[in-house]
Amino acid sequence: MYGHWYFESACGLPYHDNDHWRSFFGGVADSIVRLLGPGTVLDAGCAKGFLVAALRERGVVASGFDLSEVAIADASAAARPYVRTGSLLDPIEGRFDLVTCIEVIEHLDPADASTAVANLCAASDRVLLSSTPHDLHEATHVNVQPPERWSQLFAAHGFFRDFHHDAGYIAPWASLYRRSEPSVTDLVLDYDRAWWRLRAETVEQRRALLELQTQCETMQQQGSAAGEMAAESTRLRQELLRLRDMVMGQEAELGTARGRAAELQAELNRAVGAAERLHAVLSSHSWRMMWALGRPVRALRVRRHG
């Protein structure tokens, strides 16, 4: 089940010795060393041993085991001597300052979960656990549980969540379990303090979310108003262009009319001039004499045609 195909696709990106995984497990190793200071660490479900190699680079005596023979065979040279095949359902040999189990236990059959937790608790007084409570789409995640279920199983072995240790450097749901014998009053104090802190953070996050939602709605309204203004501005610009074209057309027609009026005025002036000249001729003394002398000729023409 956990062959080459799994490590190529099931982890979101290829699970190889590359910059991404070296950076991630390097950061986890740094936090473990700084916050927990273990001398020996067992990584239960170590896959290709990336965390084992990172811890050993930082001076920690780290080792690991994994069910997948393919993963162990592909372990890097730095981790290969310190990793082996093995199962969480088998008793763990030896004792360690810290046992890590990162995104492994959700792969087990639900009926085997209590056995795995018992084996983890027998190997150390501190167990750093990360198991997704959400990823139900991964086909091999057959035992996805909420964090409180794991707390319940660990409590059966005298392990309780350390509320003073933030294991968010692995995942938001990761937690550190310690072997302890707290009194009921101490447990109530720790759980209630953690509950109240989380509730206060949740209320604050909801308030911030409501403010963001209000801002988004305001921006949407402003955007809508701006969109309406832009549409109106576009309409007005189009109307302005239409009116400008109309005015230009009317001015062209007016120019044509003015030209025609000038032509008509010129023709009228020529007609008036001709009429004045004709009147002057008819009114002249020489014209009257010529008209009188031509009267016999005109009378003769009338008789001939008559």
TORKOL-4160 file (C-alpha; in steps of 0.2 Angstrom, whole numbers, padded with zeros to 4 digits, m for minus):
306
<pt num="1" X="0000" Y="0000" Z="0000"/>
<pt num="2" X="0014" Y="0012" Z="0004"/>
<pt num="3" X="0024" Y="0009" Z="m0012"/>
<pt num="4" X="0032" Y="0021" Z="m0024"/>
<pt num="5" X="0015" Y="0028" Z="m0030"/>
<pt num="6" X="0011" Y="0033" Z="m0012"/>
<pt num="7" X="0026" Y="0044" Z="m0010"/>
<pt num="8" X="0024" Y="0051" Z="m0027"/>
<pt num="9" X="0006" Y="0058" Z="m0025"/>
<pt num="10" X="m0002" Y="0055" Z="m0008"/>
<pt num="11" X="0008" Y="0069" Z="0001"/>
<pt num="12" X="0003" Y="0083" Z="m0010"/>
<pt num="13" X="0020" Y="0084" Z="m0018"/>
<pt num="14" X="0033" Y="0071" Z="m0021"/>
<pt num="15" X="0040" Y="0065" Z="m0005"/>
<pt num="16" X="0058" Y="0065" Z="m0010"/>
<pt num="17" X="0074" Y="0072" Z="m0002"/>
<pt num="18" X="0072" Y="0090" Z="m0009"/>
<pt num="19" X="0072" Y="0108" Z="m0003"/>
<pt num="20" X="0054" Y="0108" Z="0003"/>
<pt num="21" X="0055" Y="0093" Z="0014"/>
<pt num="22" X="0073" Y="0097" Z="0021"/>
<pt num="23" X="0066" Y="0114" Z="0025"/>
<pt num="24" X="0051" Y="0108" Z="0034"/>
<pt num="25" X="0059" Y="0094" Z="0044"/>
<pt num="26" X="0074" Y="0106" Z="0048"/>
<pt num="27" X="0062" Y="0118" Z="0056"/>
<pt num="28" X="0054" Y="0104" Z="0066"/>
<pt num="29" X="0070" Y="0098" Z="0072"/>
<pt num="30" X="0076" Y="0116" Z="0077"/>
<pt num="31" X="0060" Y="0118" Z="0087"/>
<pt num="32" X="0062" Y="0101" Z="0096"/>
<pt num="33" X="0080" Y="0104" Z="0101"/>
<pt num="34" X="0076" Y="0122" Z="0107"/>
<pt num="35" X="0060" Y="0118" Z="0116"/>
<pt num="36" X="0062" Y="0100" Z="0122"/>
<pt num="37" X="0081" Y="0097" Z="0122"/>
<pt num="38" X="0080" Y="0078" Z="0120"/>
<pt num="39" X="0096" Y="0068" Z="0120"/>
<pt num="40" X="0087" Y="0053" Z="0111"/>
<pt num="41" X="0072" Y="0053" Z="0100"/>
<pt num="42" X="0063" Y="0039" Z="0091"/>
<pt num="43" X="0052" Y="0044" Z="0076"/>
<pt num="44" X="0038" Y="0031" Z="0075"/>
<pt num="45" X="0033" Y="0030" Z="0057"/>
<pt num="46" X="0048" Y="0039" Z="0050"/>
<pt num="47" X="0045" Y="0036" Z="0032"/>
<pt num="48" X="0061" Y="0040" Z="0023"/>
<pt num="49" X="0070" Y="0047" Z="0039"/>
<pt num="50" X="0070" Y="0065" Z="0035"/>
<pt num="51" X="0067" Y="0070" Z="0053"/>
<pt num="52" X="0079" Y="0057" Z="0059"/>
<pt num="53" X="0093" Y="0065" Z="0048"/>
<pt num="54" X="0088" Y="0083" Z="0053"/>
<pt num="55" X="0089" Y="0078" Z="0072"/>
<pt num="56" X="0106" Y="0069" Z="0070"/>
<pt num="57" X="0113" Y="0084" Z="0061"/>
<pt num="58" X="0109" Y="0094" Z="0076"/>
<pt num="59" X="0117" Y="0082" Z="0088"/>
<pt num="60" X="0102" Y="0072" Z="0094"/>
<pt num="61" X="0104" Y="0053" Z="0094"/>
<pt num="62" X="0089" Y="0049" Z="0083"/>
<pt num="63" X="0082" Y="0034" Z="0075"/>
<pt num="64" X="0066" Y="0028" Z="0067"/>
<pt num="65" X="0055" Y="0014" Z="0060"/>
<pt num="66" X="0042" Y="0013" Z="0047"/>
<pt num="67" X="0030" Y="0000" Z="0040"/>
<pt num="68" X="0035" Y="0004" Z="0022"/>
<pt num="69" X="0050" Y="m0006" Z="0015"/>
<pt num="70" X="0050" Y="0006" Z="0000"/>
<pt num="71" X="0052" Y="0021" Z="0011"/>
<pt num="72" X="0066" Y="0013" Z="0022"/>
<pt num="73" X="0075" Y="0008" Z="0006"/>
<pt num="74" X="0074" Y="0026" Z="m0001"/>
<pt num="75" X="0081" Y="0034" Z="0015"/>
<pt num="76" X="0095" Y="0046" Z="0013"/>
<pt num="77" X="0113" Y="0041" Z="0016"/>
<pt num="78" X="0112" Y="0052" Z="0032"/>
<pt num="79" X="0097" Y="0042" Z="0039"/>
<pt num="80" X="0099" Y="0025" Z="0032"/>
<pt num="81" X="0110" Y="0017" Z="0046"/>
<pt num="82" X="0097" Y="0023" Z="0059"/>
<pt num="83" X="0080" Y="0018" Z="0052"/>
<pt num="84" X="0072" Y="0001" Z="0050"/>
<pt num="85" X="0056" Y="m0007" Z="0045"/>
<pt num="86" X="0043" Y="m0009" Z="0059"/>
<pt num="87" X="0025" Y="m0007" Z="0065"/>
<pt num="88" X="0017" Y="0003" Z="0078"/>
<pt num="89" X="0007" Y="m0012" Z="0083"/>
<pt num="90" X="0023" Y="m0021" Z="0089"/>
<pt num="91" X="0031" Y="m0017" Z="0106"/>
<pt num="92" X="0045" Y="m0004" Z="0104"/>
<pt num="93" X="0062" Y="m0009" Z="0111"/>
<pt num="94" X="0071" Y="0004" Z="0122"/>
<pt num="95" X="0067" Y="0020" Z="0130"/>
<pt num="96" X="0069" Y="0037" Z="0123"/>
<pt num="97" X="0068" Y="0055" Z="0129"/>
<pt num="98" X="0055" Y="0059" Z="0116"/>
<pt num="99" X="0045" Y="0049" Z="0104"/>
<pt num="100" X="0038" Y="0058" Z="0088"/>
<pt num="101" X="0023" Y="0051" Z="0078"/>
<pt num="102" X="0019" Y="0063" Z="0064"/>
<pt num="103" X="0004" Y="0060" Z="0053"/>
<pt num="104" X="0005" Y="0041" Z="0055"/>
<pt num="105" X="m0008" Y="0035" Z="0067"/>
<pt num="106" X="m0023" Y="0040" Z="0056"/>
<pt num="107" X="m0017" Y="0026" Z="0044"/>
<pt num="108" X="m0021" Y="0012" Z="0057"/>
<pt num="109" X="m0037" Y="0003" Z="0058"/>
<pt num="110" X="m0047" Y="0011" Z="0072"/>
<pt num="111" X="m0047" Y="m0006" Z="0082"/>
<pt num="112" X="m0028" Y="m0005" Z="0083"/>
<pt num="113" X="m0027" Y="0013" Z="0089"/>
<pt num="114" X="m0027" Y="0010" Z="0107"/>
<pt num="115" X="m0013" Y="m0003" Z="0105"/>
<pt num="116" X="m0002" Y="0009" Z="0095"/>
<pt num="117" X="m0005" Y="0023" Z="0109"/>
<pt num="118" X="0000" Y="0010" Z="0122"/>
<pt num="119" X="0016" Y="0006" Z="0113"/>
<pt num="120" X="0021" Y="0024" Z="0111"/>
<pt num="121" X="0018" Y="0028" Z="0129"/>
<pt num="122" X="0029" Y="0013" Z="0134"/>
<pt num="123" X="0044" Y="0020" Z="0125"/>
<pt num="124" X="0045" Y="0037" Z="0133"/>
<pt num="125" X="0038" Y="0049" Z="0145"/>
<pt num="126" X="0035" Y="0062" Z="0131"/>
<pt num="127" X="0026" Y="0059" Z="0115"/>
<pt num="128" X="0025" Y="0072" Z="0101"/>
<pt num="129" X="0009" Y="0068" Z="0091"/>
<pt num="130" X="0002" Y="0075" Z="0075"/>
<pt num="131" X="m0013" Y="0067" Z="0067"/>
<pt num="132" X="m0024" Y="0076" Z="0055"/>
<pt num="133" X="m0042" Y="0078" Z="0061"/>
<pt num="134" X="m0048" Y="0084" Z="0043"/>
<pt num="135" X="m0040" Y="0075" Z="0029"/>
<pt num="136" X="m0054" Y="0062" Z="0025"/>
<pt num="137" X="m0050" Y="0062" Z="0006"/>
<pt num="138" X="m0034" Y="0053" Z="0007"/>
<pt num="139" X="m0038" Y="0034" Z="0004"/>
<pt num="140" X="m0026" Y="0028" Z="0017"/>
<pt num="141" X="m0033" Y="0039" Z="0031"/>
<pt num="142" X="m0044" Y="0026" Z="0039"/>
<pt num="143" X="m0044" Y="0032" Z="0057"/>
<pt num="144" X="m0046" Y="0051" Z="0056"/>
<pt num="145" X="m0051" Y="0057" Z="0074"/>
<pt num="146" X="m0053" Y="0074" Z="0082"/>
<pt num="147" X="m0039" Y="0078" Z="0094"/>
<pt num="148" X="m0049" Y="0075" Z="0110"/>
<pt num="149" X="m0050" Y="0056" Z="0105"/>
<pt num="150" X="m0031" Y="0055" Z="0105"/>
<pt num="151" X="m0031" Y="0064" Z="0122"/>
<pt num="152" X="m0043" Y="0051" Z="0129"/>
<pt num="153" X="m0033" Y="0037" Z="0123"/>
<pt num="154" X="m0017" Y="0044" Z="0130"/>
<pt num="155" X="m0025" Y="0048" Z="0147"/>
<pt num="156" X="m0029" Y="0030" Z="0149"/>
<pt num="157" X="m0010" Y="0028" Z="0151"/>
<pt num="158" X="m0007" Y="0042" Z="0162"/>
<pt num="159" X="m0002" Y="0055" Z="0148"/>
<pt num="160" X="m0009" Y="0072" Z="0147"/>
<pt num="161" X="m0008" Y="0086" Z="0135"/>
<pt num="162" X="0005" Y="0099" Z="0139"/>
<pt num="163" X="m0004" Y="0115" Z="0137"/>
<pt num="164" X="0012" Y="0125" Z="0139"/>
<pt num="165" X="0020" Y="0118" Z="0124"/>
<pt num="166" X="0014" Y="0125" Z="0107"/>
<pt num="167" X="0017" Y="0111" Z="0094"/>
<pt num="168" X="0011" Y="0122" Z="0080"/>
<pt num="169" X="0028" Y="0121" Z="0071"/>
<pt num="170" X="0022" Y="0104" Z="0065"/>
<pt num="171" X="0004" Y="0107" Z="0062"/>
<pt num="172" X="m0011" Y="0116" Z="0070"/>
<pt num="173" X="m0017" Y="0100" Z="0078"/>
<pt num="174" X="m0001" Y="0093" Z="0084"/>
<pt num="175" X="0002" Y="0091" Z="0103"/>
<pt num="176" X="0014" Y="0086" Z="0116"/>
<pt num="177" X="0008" Y="0072" Z="0129"/>
<pt num="178" X="0018" Y="0070" Z="0145"/>
<pt num="179" X="0017" Y="0056" Z="0158"/>
<pt num="180" X="0011" Y="0064" Z="0174"/>
<pt num="181" X="0000" Y="0062" Z="0189"/>
<pt num="182" X="m0009" Y="0079" Z="0190"/>
<pt num="183" X="m0022" Y="0082" Z="0203"/>
<pt num="184" X="m0040" Y="0085" Z="0198"/>
<pt num="185" X="m0038" Y="0103" Z="0203"/>
<pt num="186" X="m0023" Y="0105" Z="0192"/>
<pt num="187" X="m0031" Y="0097" Z="0177"/>
<pt num="188" X="m0046" Y="0108" Z="0179"/>
<pt num="189" X="m0035" Y="0123" Z="0180"/>
<pt num="190" X="m0025" Y="0118" Z="0164"/>
<pt num="191" X="m0040" Y="0113" Z="0154"/>
<pt num="192" X="m0051" Y="0128" Z="0159"/>
<pt num="193" X="m0036" Y="0140" Z="0156"/>
<pt num="194" X="m0034" Y="0133" Z="0139"/>
<pt num="195" X="m0052" Y="0133" Z="0135"/>
<pt num="196" X="m0054" Y="0151" Z="0140"/>
<pt num="197" X="m0039" Y="0157" Z="0130"/>
<pt num="198" X="m0045" Y="0148" Z="0115"/>
<pt num="199" X="m0063" Y="0155" Z="0117"/>
<pt num="200" X="m0056" Y="0173" Z="0119"/>
<pt num="201" X="m0046" Y="0170" Z="0103"/>
<pt num="202" X="m0061" Y="0163" Z="0094"/>
<pt num="203" X="m0072" Y="0178" Z="0099"/>
<pt num="204" X="m0058" Y="0190" Z="0093"/>
<pt num="205" X="m0056" Y="0181" Z="0077"/>
<pt num="206" X="m0075" Y="0182" Z="0074"/>
<pt num="207" X="m0075" Y="0200" Z="0078"/>
<pt num="208" X="m0061" Y="0203" Z="0066"/>
<pt num="209" X="m0070" Y="0192" Z="0053"/>
<pt num="210" X="m0086" Y="0203" Z="0055"/>
<pt num="211" X="m0076" Y="0219" Z="0053"/>
<pt num="212" X="m0068" Y="0212" Z="0037"/>
<pt num="213" X="m0085" Y="0207" Z="0031"/>
<pt num="214" X="m0092" Y="0224" Z="0034"/>
<pt num="215" X="m0077" Y="0232" Z="0025"/>
<pt num="216" X="m0080" Y="0220" Z="0010"/>
<pt num="217" X="m0098" Y="0225" Z="0009"/>
<pt num="218" X="m0094" Y="0243" Z="0010"/>
<pt num="219" X="m0081" Y="0241" Z="m0003"/>
<pt num="220" X="m0093" Y="0231" Z="m0014"/>
<pt num="221" X="m0106" Y="0245" Z="m0012"/>
<pt num="222" X="m0093" Y="0258" Z="m0016"/>
<pt num="223" X="m0088" Y="0248" Z="m0031"/>
<pt num="224" X="m0106" Y="0246" Z="m0036"/>
<pt num="225" X="m0109" Y="0265" Z="m0035"/>
<pt num="226" X="m0092" Y="0268" Z="m0044"/>
<pt num="227" X="m0098" Y="0256" Z="m0057"/>
<pt num="228" X="m0114" Y="0266" Z="m0059"/>
<pt num="229" X="m0105" Y="0282" Z="m0060"/>
<pt num="230" X="m0093" Y="0276" Z="m0073"/>
<pt num="231" X="m0108" Y="0269" Z="m0083"/>
<pt num="232" X="m0117" Y="0286" Z="m0082"/>
<pt num="233" X="m0101" Y="0295" Z="m0086"/>
<pt num="234" X="m0099" Y="0284" Z="m0102"/>
<pt num="235" X="m0117" Y="0288" Z="m0106"/>
<pt num="236" X="m0114" Y="0306" Z="m0105"/>
<pt num="237" X="m0098" Y="0306" Z="m0115"/>
<pt num="238" X="m0108" Y="0296" Z="m0129"/>
<pt num="239" X="m0122" Y="0309" Z="m0128"/>
<pt num="240" X="m0109" Y="0323" Z="m0129"/>
<pt num="241" X="m0101" Y="0316" Z="m0144"/>
<pt num="242" X="m0118" Y="0313" Z="m0152"/>
<pt num="243" X="m0123" Y="0332" Z="m0149"/>
<pt num="244" X="m0106" Y="0338" Z="m0155"/>
<pt num="245" X="m0108" Y="0328" Z="m0171"/>
<pt num="246" X="m0126" Y="0335" Z="m0173"/>
<pt num="247" X="m0119" Y="0353" Z="m0171"/>
<pt num="248" X="m0105" Y="0350" Z="m0183"/>
<pt num="249" X="m0118" Y="0344" Z="m0196"/>
<pt num="250" X="m0130" Y="0359" Z="m0193"/>
<pt num="251" X="m0115" Y="0371" Z="m0195"/>
<pt num="252" X="m0111" Y="0363" Z="m0211"/>
<pt num="253" X="m0129" Y="0365" Z="m0217"/>
<pt num="254" X="m0129" Y="0383" Z="m0211"/>
<pt num="255" X="m0113" Y="0386" Z="m0221"/>
<pt num="256" X="m0121" Y="0379" Z="m0236"/>
<pt num="257" X="m0136" Y="0389" Z="m0234"/>
<pt num="258" X="m0126" Y="0405" Z="m0232"/>
<pt num="259" X="m0117" Y="0401" Z="m0248"/>
<pt num="260" X="m0133" Y="0399" Z="m0257"/>
<pt num="261" X="m0140" Y="0415" Z="m0250"/>
<pt num="262" X="m0124" Y="0424" Z="m0256"/>
<pt num="263" X="m0127" Y="0417" Z="m0273"/>
<pt num="264" X="m0145" Y="0422" Z="m0273"/>
<pt num="265" X="m0140" Y="0439" Z="m0267"/>
<pt num="266" X="m0128" Y="0441" Z="m0281"/>
<pt num="267" X="m0141" Y="0436" Z="m0294"/>
<pt num="268" X="m0153" Y="0448" Z="m0287"/>
<pt num="269" X="m0140" Y="0462" Z="m0287"/>
<pt num="270" X="m0137" Y="0458" Z="m0306"/>
<pt num="271" X="m0156" Y="0458" Z="m0310"/>
<pt num="272" X="m0158" Y="0475" Z="m0301"/>
<pt num="273" X="m0143" Y="0482" Z="m0310"/>
<pt num="274" X="m0150" Y="0476" Z="m0327"/>
<pt num="275" X="m0167" Y="0483" Z="m0323"/>
<pt num="276" X="m0160" Y="0500" Z="m0318"/>
<pt num="277" X="m0150" Y="0500" Z="m0334"/>
<pt num="278" X="m0165" Y="0496" Z="m0344"/>
<pt num="279" X="m0175" Y="0510" Z="m0335"/>
<pt num="280" X="m0161" Y="0522" Z="m0339"/>
<pt num="281" X="m0161" Y="0518" Z="m0357"/>
<pt num="282" X="m0180" Y="0519" Z="m0359"/>
<pt num="283" X="m0180" Y="0535" Z="m0350"/>
<pt num="284" X="m0167" Y="0543" Z="m0361"/>
<pt num="285" X="m0171" Y="0557" Z="m0374"/>
<pt num="286" X="m0162" Y="0547" Z="m0388"/>
<pt num="287" X="m0173" Y="0532" Z="m0385"/>
<pt num="288" X="m0189" Y="0542" Z="m0386"/>
<pt num="289" X="m0183" Y="0550" Z="m0403"/>
<pt num="290" X="m0178" Y="0533" Z="m0410"/>
<pt num="291" X="m0195" Y="0526" Z="m0404"/>
<pt num="292" X="m0204" Y="0541" Z="m0413"/>
<pt num="293" X="m0195" Y="0539" Z="m0429"/>
<pt num="294" X="m0198" Y="0520" Z="m0429"/>
<pt num="295" X="m0217" Y="0522" Z="m0428"/>
<pt num="296" X="m0221" Y="0523" Z="m0447"/>
<pt num="297" X="m0210" Y="0507" Z="m0449"/>
<pt num="298" X="m0220" Y="0498" Z="m0435"/>
<pt num="299" X="m0237" Y="0503" Z="m0443"/>
<pt num="300" X="m0232" Y="0497" Z="m0460"/>
<pt num="301" X="m0227" Y="0480" Z="m0453"/>
<pt num="302" X="m0244" Y="0479" Z="m0444"/>
<pt num="303" X="m0253" Y="0482" Z="m0461"/>
<pt num="304" X="m0242" Y="0469" Z="m0470"/>
<pt num="305" X="m0246" Y="0456" Z="m0457"/>
<pt num="306" X="m0264" Y="0461" Z="m0456"/>
